[in-house]
Each structure stands twice: as C-alpha cells, then as structure tokens.
C-alpha cells in the first residue's frame, strides 16, 4: 500500500503552515489539542498532495477552516480536494472563520456529534 500521510516532501511546508496560523485556527486548535474532545487531533497534516488544517486519525475526520479566499478563488479547488479525501474514506467538515469567531461552542458541538 502506498503511503499518503505526512509525506516527507511536504514536511517543511507543513511546518511553515503551523507558524503563521490564522487567529481562528489558533482558537480552534486550543480546543482540539490534548484530547480535549476525547480524540487526538493533528494540525497541518498532509494526506496525498493536500495539507488539511486538522485531522483526527481515529475517526478519519478532517476539519477545515475557510476564510474569505475560499468563497470564489478556491471553490473549485476545495471541491476537488474534498472529493479526493472523501473517496479515500475521510469525513470532511468545513467551517468559516466568522463561525469560529461567533459560534465556537456550536462548532464544537458539531465536531463532537461527528466524532460519535
């Protein structure tokens, strides 16, 4: 079986993505890290040619946080990426930046519900 997780050629890129996290990524990570929801999450995890914001290996769940750049410029890319990940058996949850800012508890409830 071919390796698709955390490929070495993406290691430095993943590391660089962790440093300038958006405020919303930092907020959500503070609630996901250290098994706070009962499951381990990884941040900036690569799967194939894509790097996902957050990944729960136990539940094969991916969480993406989208800013305004995803409204138009990245819509097709996001659809292609989600289809690829779903074909591999991953569940993809997407949230907008403003949802993190205005409804963090609601997002956490959705995540918890999807972890079941």
C-alpha positions as CSV (number, residue, x, y, z in Angstrom):
1,X,0.0,0.0,0.0
2,X,1.3,3.4,-0.9
3,X,2.0,5.9,1.9
4,X,-0.2,9.0,1.7
5,X,0.1,10.5,5.2
6,X,2.7,13.1,6.1
7,X,4.9,12.6,3.1
8,X,8.5,13.7,3.6
9,X,8.4,16.1,0.7
10,X,5.6,18.1,2.5
11,X,7.3,18.2,5.9
12,X,8.8,21.7,5.7
13,X,5.7,23.1,4.1
14,X,3.5,21.7,6.9
15,X,5.9,23.1,9.5
16,X,5.8,26.5,7.8
17,X,2.0,26.5,7.8
18,X,1.9,25.9,11.6
19,X,3.8,29.1,12.4
20,X,1.5,31.7,10.9
21,X,-1.8,30.2,11.9
22,X,-4.8,32.3,11.5
23,X,-6.5,33.5,14.7
24,X,-9.4,31.2,14.0
25,X,-7.0,28.2,13.6
26,X,-5.4,29.1,16.9
27,X,-8.7,29.4,18.7
28,X,-10.0,26.0,17.4
29,X,-6.7,24.3,18.0
30,X,-6.8,25.4,21.6
31,X,-10.0,23.4,22.0
32,X,-8.9,20.3,19.9
33,X,-5.4,19.7,21.2
34,X,-4.5,17.4,24.1
35,X,-7.5,15.1,23.6
36,X,-9.9,17.7,25.0
37,X,-12.8,16.2,22.9
38,X,-11.8,12.7,23.7
39,X,-9.8,12.1,20.5
40,X,-6.4,13.0,19.2
41,X,-6.2,15.7,16.5
42,X,-3.2,16.6,14.4
43,X,-2.6,20.1,12.9
44,X,-1.5,20.7,9.3
45,X,-1.5,17.1,8.4
46,X,-0.8,16.0,4.8
47,X,-2.8,13.4,3.0
48,X,-1.7,12.8,-0.5
49,X,-0.9,16.1,-2.2
50,X,-3.1,18.1,0.3
51,X,-2.5,19.5,3.7
52,X,-5.5,19.6,6.0
53,X,-6.0,22.0,8.9
54,X,-6.9,19.4,11.5
55,X,-7.1,15.6,11.3
56,X,-8.5,13.0,13.7
57,X,-6.9,9.7,12.7
58,X,-9.1,7.6,14.9
59,X,-12.3,8.8,13.3
60,X,-10.8,9.6,9.8
61,X,-12.2,13.1,10.2
62,X,-10.8,16.3,8.7
63,X,-11.7,19.8,9.8
64,X,-11.1,22.8,7.5
65,X,-11.4,26.4,8.4
66,X,-12.1,28.7,5.4
67,X,-11.6,32.4,5.1
68,X,-13.0,34.7,2.5
69,X,-10.5,33.5,-0.1
70,X,-12.5,30.3,-0.3
71,X,-15.7,32.0,-1.4
72,X,-14.6,32.4,-5.1
73,X,-10.9,31.9,-5.7
74,X,-10.7,28.4,-4.2
75,X,-14.1,27.0,-4.6
76,X,-13.2,24.5,-7.4
77,X,-10.0,23.6,-5.6
78,X,-11.9,22.9,-2.4
79,X,-14.5,20.7,-4.2
80,X,-11.7,18.7,-5.9
81,X,-9.9,18.3,-2.7
82,X,-13.0,17.3,-0.7
83,X,-13.9,14.7,-3.4
84,X,-10.4,13.2,-3.3
85,X,-10.4,13.0,0.5
86,X,-14.0,11.5,0.6
87,X,-13.0,8.8,-1.9
88,X,-10.3,7.8,0.5
89,X,-12.9,7.4,3.2
90,X,-12.4,10.6,5.2
91,X,-15.2,12.8,6.5
92,X,-14.6,16.5,5.8
93,X,-16.1,19.2,8.0
94,X,-15.8,22.8,6.8
95,X,-16.3,25.9,8.9
96,X,-16.0,29.6,8.1
97,X,-13.7,32.0,10.0
98,X,-16.7,34.0,11.2
99,X,-18.3,30.8,12.6
100,X,-15.3,30.3,14.8
101,X,-15.5,34.0,15.9
102,X,-19.2,34.0,16.6
103,X,-20.3,30.4,17.4
104,X,-17.3,28.4,18.7
105,X,-19.5,26.4,21.1
106,X,-21.9,25.4,18.3
107,X,-18.9,24.3,16.1
108,X,-17.5,22.2,18.9
109,X,-20.9,20.5,19.3
110,X,-21.0,19.7,15.6
111,X,-17.5,18.3,15.8
112,X,-18.4,16.2,18.9
113,X,-21.5,14.9,17.1
114,X,-19.4,13.9,14.2
115,X,-16.9,12.1,16.4
116,X,-19.5,9.7,17.6
